[in-house]
């Protein structure tokens, strides 16, 4: 199989790109860590690491262990998810493109020689040095713009605006330790309501809304780490659908892959 695209990371933003690429006819392999910490878990392909499978909108993923199982997943029209933080599988599988979709705001191991076309989402990468193409992930006029030289905008730390709420929407860990969830995804919450505890410190909602994102119970978290997301629209349909931002970035990712394919063909 030659039309393989490898993604490093399978969180909610990555899944917007994974869906676009899979629906466009490519075989997709997602490389994940042993313990993914997705917040919007209902729309994150990486949940297959815990459950053995994951379904997001019209795509399905399955956890695999080796090259043979990867190809079997492709034959079954599924996305393959492999626990492989160091991307060692690249010694056995040669993709046409690799997408760093970890969204770590820094480069944690992707190099421009990993595939014929290497694409990176967001800040922390320099096009032409770390990768071939960087895709802008900051909301605004340049969202999803392809960058062929240089870097994406610096991380602002400001969440997107939903009905006038920005930083109030996001839940951060008040301590370092294990999280103990009191509520579950999809629950309606009131301002000041306790959603979880980290050690003995409560995590409270800053607004009235719906719990759209919440890291897995018993996850090990860092101080000030993003662990949840409250949606003021209180619409449960938003719990199971890819966000506008992730879809936009997905379009840019697909465009970048096709540009890479065209450039490779022109060399031959």
N, C-alpha and C positions, 0 to 999 in steps of 0.2 A: 504494500500500500504506500503510495507516494504522496497523497494529498493529506498529510497529517499536520495539524497545528497543535503545538504544545503550549499550555498555559501554566505559568507558575502562579498559583493562587486561585481559589474558587469561591471567594466571598461574593457579596451581593453586587458590587460594582463589576467585578470580573464576570459574573454570571450574565450580565447584560451583553457582554461581548461574546461569551461562550455561546449564548443562544443564537446571536446573529450569524456567527461563523458556522455553527452546526447546521442551521437551517439553510445555509447557502451551499451546502454540499461537501463541506470538509469533515474529515474525521478529527475529533477533538480528544486530546489527552490532557487531563488536569493533574498537576503535581502539587501535593499538599503536605502539610506538616502532620505530625502524629496527633496533635490536639488543636485543630483549627478554632479560632475564637471569633467566628462570625457573629454579628449582632442581629442582622436581619436574616435569621436562620431559615425562614420559610421560603426565601428566594435565593438561597446560597447553595450551589452545587456541592460545596465542600462538606455538607452534612452527610454525604455518602460515607465519609470516613467513620462516622459513628453508627449509622444505620445500615450500611451495606448498599444502600441505594438512595437516590434523591430524584424527585420530580419537581421541576419548575416550569410552570406554564406548559408548553408543548414539547419540552425536552426531558429525557430521562438519563440518569447517570447510574453507574454501577461501580462499586469498589473492586479493584483488581490487584493482583499481586505480582504479575510477571508479564513478559512480552506476549506469551500465548493468550493470556486472559485479556490483554489489551486488544489484540486482533479479534478475539471472540466478541468483545463488546462492540467493536466497530461493525462486525458482521450482523449483530443484532440491532444495529442502528441506535446505539447508545453512546453517550459520553463515557469515557473511561477515567476513573479517578484512582491515582496511585500515590501512596505515601512515599515521597521521595524529595525531601527538602533540598538535597544537593544536586538534583537533576542527573543522577547517575545513569538513568535509563537512556540518556542521549548517546551512551556508548553502544547501545543496541538498536535504537530507533532514530532515524534521521528525518526530522520534520522539515517541511518547506518554510516554516516560520515558528518562532517562539515569542510568546507574549508574556512579559513580566507584569502581572496584574495583582501583585501582592498588596499594592497601595500602602507601602511602609513609609512613604515620604523620603526614602533613601534606598540606595542600591545595596542589597544584601547578598550579592553573589552572581548577578547576571552579567555576562560578557558578550561582546559583539560577535564573537566567533561561535556562539552556541548553535546557530542555524543560519541558512542563507539570508533570512530576513529576521532581525531581532527588533521587537517593538516593546516600548515601555510606557506604562500608564502613570502619568503624574510626575511630581517633582522628585529630584534625587538622581536623575539621569541626564546625560548630555548626548544628544544625537550626534553621531559621527565618532563618538568615543566609546560610550558604554553600549550603545545600540544604534540601529539605523534610523529609527523614527521614534520620537516621543509624542505622546498624545496628551493634550491639555485636559486636565480633569477638574479645574477650578470652574465653578459656576460663573456664568456671565457671557459676554460677547464672544469670547474665544473658546468656549467649551467644545471639546472634541476636535479642535484644530490640530492638524498634523504639523509637527516641527521637525525639519530635516537638518537643522543646524542649531545647536544650543539647547536650552532647557525650558521646561514648563515653568509657570509662575510658582513662586515660593508658596509653601503651605501657609494659609492665612489663619487657620485654626477656627474659622467662623463657619458654622453649619449653614446650609441653605435655608432660605426664608420660606416658611409655610404658614400662611395666614398671619403674618406679622411676627411669628416666633422663630428665633434662630438658636442662640445658645440655650434657651430655656428647654428646648426639645430634647437635648442630649443628656444622658445620664452618665456620670463619671464615677469611677471607684473612689471612695473616700479613704481607702487604706490599701495596703498590700496584703494579700491573703486569698482565702477561698471565698467565693461568693455563694450565698444561700438565698435562692429565689423564693419570694413569698407569693408573687403573682406569676402568671404565665402569659405567653404571647397572645394577643387578641383581647386581653382584659381591658375594660374601661377603668380609668383611674381619675381621681380627683386631685386637685392641687394639694400638696403636702402629704399625700398618701404614701406609705412605705411600700416599696416595690421589692426590695431585697436588702440583705445585710452582707457586709464584708467584715469578717470577724464580728465584733459587736456593734459596728457602726452602720446606721440605717442609710439606705439610698431612697430619697424621696422624690416624687414627681414635682416639677416646678410649674406644672399647668394641668388643666383638665383635658383629657384626650384618651387615645387608645394606645396600648403598649404594642408598638409596631416592631420593635427590636429589643432583644434581651439575650445576653450571652448565656451559654449553657450553665445550668445549675452545677455547682461544685467546681467551676473553672478556677484556675489560679490566675489572679489578676494583679495588676500593678497599680500603684497610687496614681490617680488622675487618668487611668485608662478608660476609654469609651466602652461602656458596658450595656447601654440601652438607648432607646429612641421612643419618644412619645409623640404620636401624631394627633394634632388638635382637630383633625377632620373627623375622627371617630368613625371611619368607614372601613369595615373589616375586609372589603375587597382589596384595599391597599396592602393588606398583610400578605397576599398571595400573588402580587403582580410586581414585575420589575419596574423600578423607578424611572422617571423621565431622564434623569441624569445618566443612569446606567445604560439606557437604550441609546442615548445620544453618543456616549463613548463607544458603545458597540458598533455604531455606524462608522465611526472613525477607525476602529480596529479593523473592521472588514476592508475598508478602503486601503488601509496601510498594507494589509496582506496582499491584496490584489496588485498594488503598486510594486510590491516586492517580487511577486510572480512575474509581472511584466518585465521588470529590470533583469531578472535572472534569465528569462527567455531571450532578451536582447543580447545577452553575453554569448549565447550559444549559436 
